[in-house]
């Protein structure tokens, strides 16, 4: 069995959250302009904490392995300074992050992985889109376990 990291990302992109576009590895937007709110894999660090775990004796191709890793995503909600006070959209941002977490935790058919769990300490801060423009948003991390082989 091969790793299914891209399949896991596709499973995340298939999650439905009202009003939020969720992207796969192959459709990260070049800019957040006119597409917010949006969740996409972090283009600078999509995968981290890759840790294989040996689950059997033996070596080579007969060795059984599990692997744990983190998929890092960027959520951008609206341009910094949008609204009258700059904080007009904070509640909507928090509600969407909550809805994303609820949707991820509710995945019944999870292609590629065995388990997925949101793990990040959520801080609503200024986040840059791939073009460098600033948005209200946060970094989200999803911890994944796969039976590798």
N, C-alpha and C positions, 0 to 999 in steps of 0.2 A: 504494500500500500504506500502510496506517495503522499507527501504533505498536500493539504488542500487549502492553503492560505487564501488563494484567490477565490475559491468556492465559498469560504467563510465570509469574505468581503461581499460576495454576491448575495449571500443569505441576509447580511445586514442591510444591503441596499434594497432588498425585497420587502423589508419591514415597512408598514404603512403608519405614518404619523400625520394626522390632519394638518395641512398647511406647511409642512416641512418637506423639502426635497432631500432625499437621501441618495448619495452617490456611491458608485462602485470605484474600484481602482482605475478603470479605463474611462471614467467621465468626470474627473476632477475639474471643476470650472477654472478657467484662467483668471477669472475675476468674480467677485461677489455682486457686482453691479447688476441689478434687476433680477437676481435669482434668490435673494434671501427671503425667508430663513432657509438655511441649507446645512447639511451635515456631510462632510467628505473626509476621506482618509488624509491624514497629515502628509503633504507631499515631501516634507523635509525629514520625516521620521515615521513612516507608516507601520513599522514592525520593531518591537523591542523586547527585551527580556526573554529571548529564545532559550529555553532550557529543556534539553532532552533528558528523559529518565529511563534508565534500563529497567525492564520489567521481567527479564528472564536470564538464565545462564546461557553461555555460548557467545559466539561472535559472528561477525559478518552478516550475511543476509538472513540468517535464522534468528538473530537477536530480536526480541520484542521490545519496542520502545514506545513510550508516550512522550508527547512534547507539550510544553506549556509556553505560551507567548502572549504578548500584549499587542493589540491593534490600536493604534493611536489615531484619533479623529479630531477634526476641528468643526465646531459648530459656530456659525456666524448668524446673528439674528437681524441686525440692522446697522446702518452706518452710525459711527460714533457721532453724537450731537444731534441725532434725529429727534424730532419732537420739540416741544417748547423748552423743556428743562434739561434734556439730555438723559433723563431717567424715565421718560414716559413709556418706554418699551421694556423696562426691566421686568415687570411682572409677566409679560408675554414670553420673554426669554426664559425665565425660570419655569413657567408652565410647559414650554416646549421641551426643555431639558428633562423635566419630569416625565413627559409623555414619551420621549425617546427611551429613557430608562425603563419605563413600564413596558414598552413594546419589545425591547431587547430581552427583558426578563420573561416575557410571555411567549417567546418563540417556541412553538411545539415541534416543528420540523426544521431541524438545524442541519443543513447540508454542509459536510466537510468536517465539522468538529463534533465533539462529544458534549461539551459544555461551554457556555459563554456567560460571563458575569461582568457587569460594569464595575470598575474598580477605582476610578479617579476621584480625587478630592475636588469637587466642583468649585471653581472660582470664576464668577462672572467678571470678566476683565476685557480689556481691549485686545482683540485678536486680529491678526493680519490675514487677508485673503492671499492667494498665490501671487497676486500682482503687487502686494504690499500695502493696499488700502486698509484702513482701520475700521473695525466693526465691533459692536458689543457682542460678546460671545464667550466661549470657553473651550478648553481642551477636554475631550472625553476619551477614556481608555477602557477597552473591553478585553478582559483576560479570557483566553481560549485554551481549552485542553483538547488535544487530538490523540487518538490511537494511531501512531505513525506507522508501525509495522509490527 
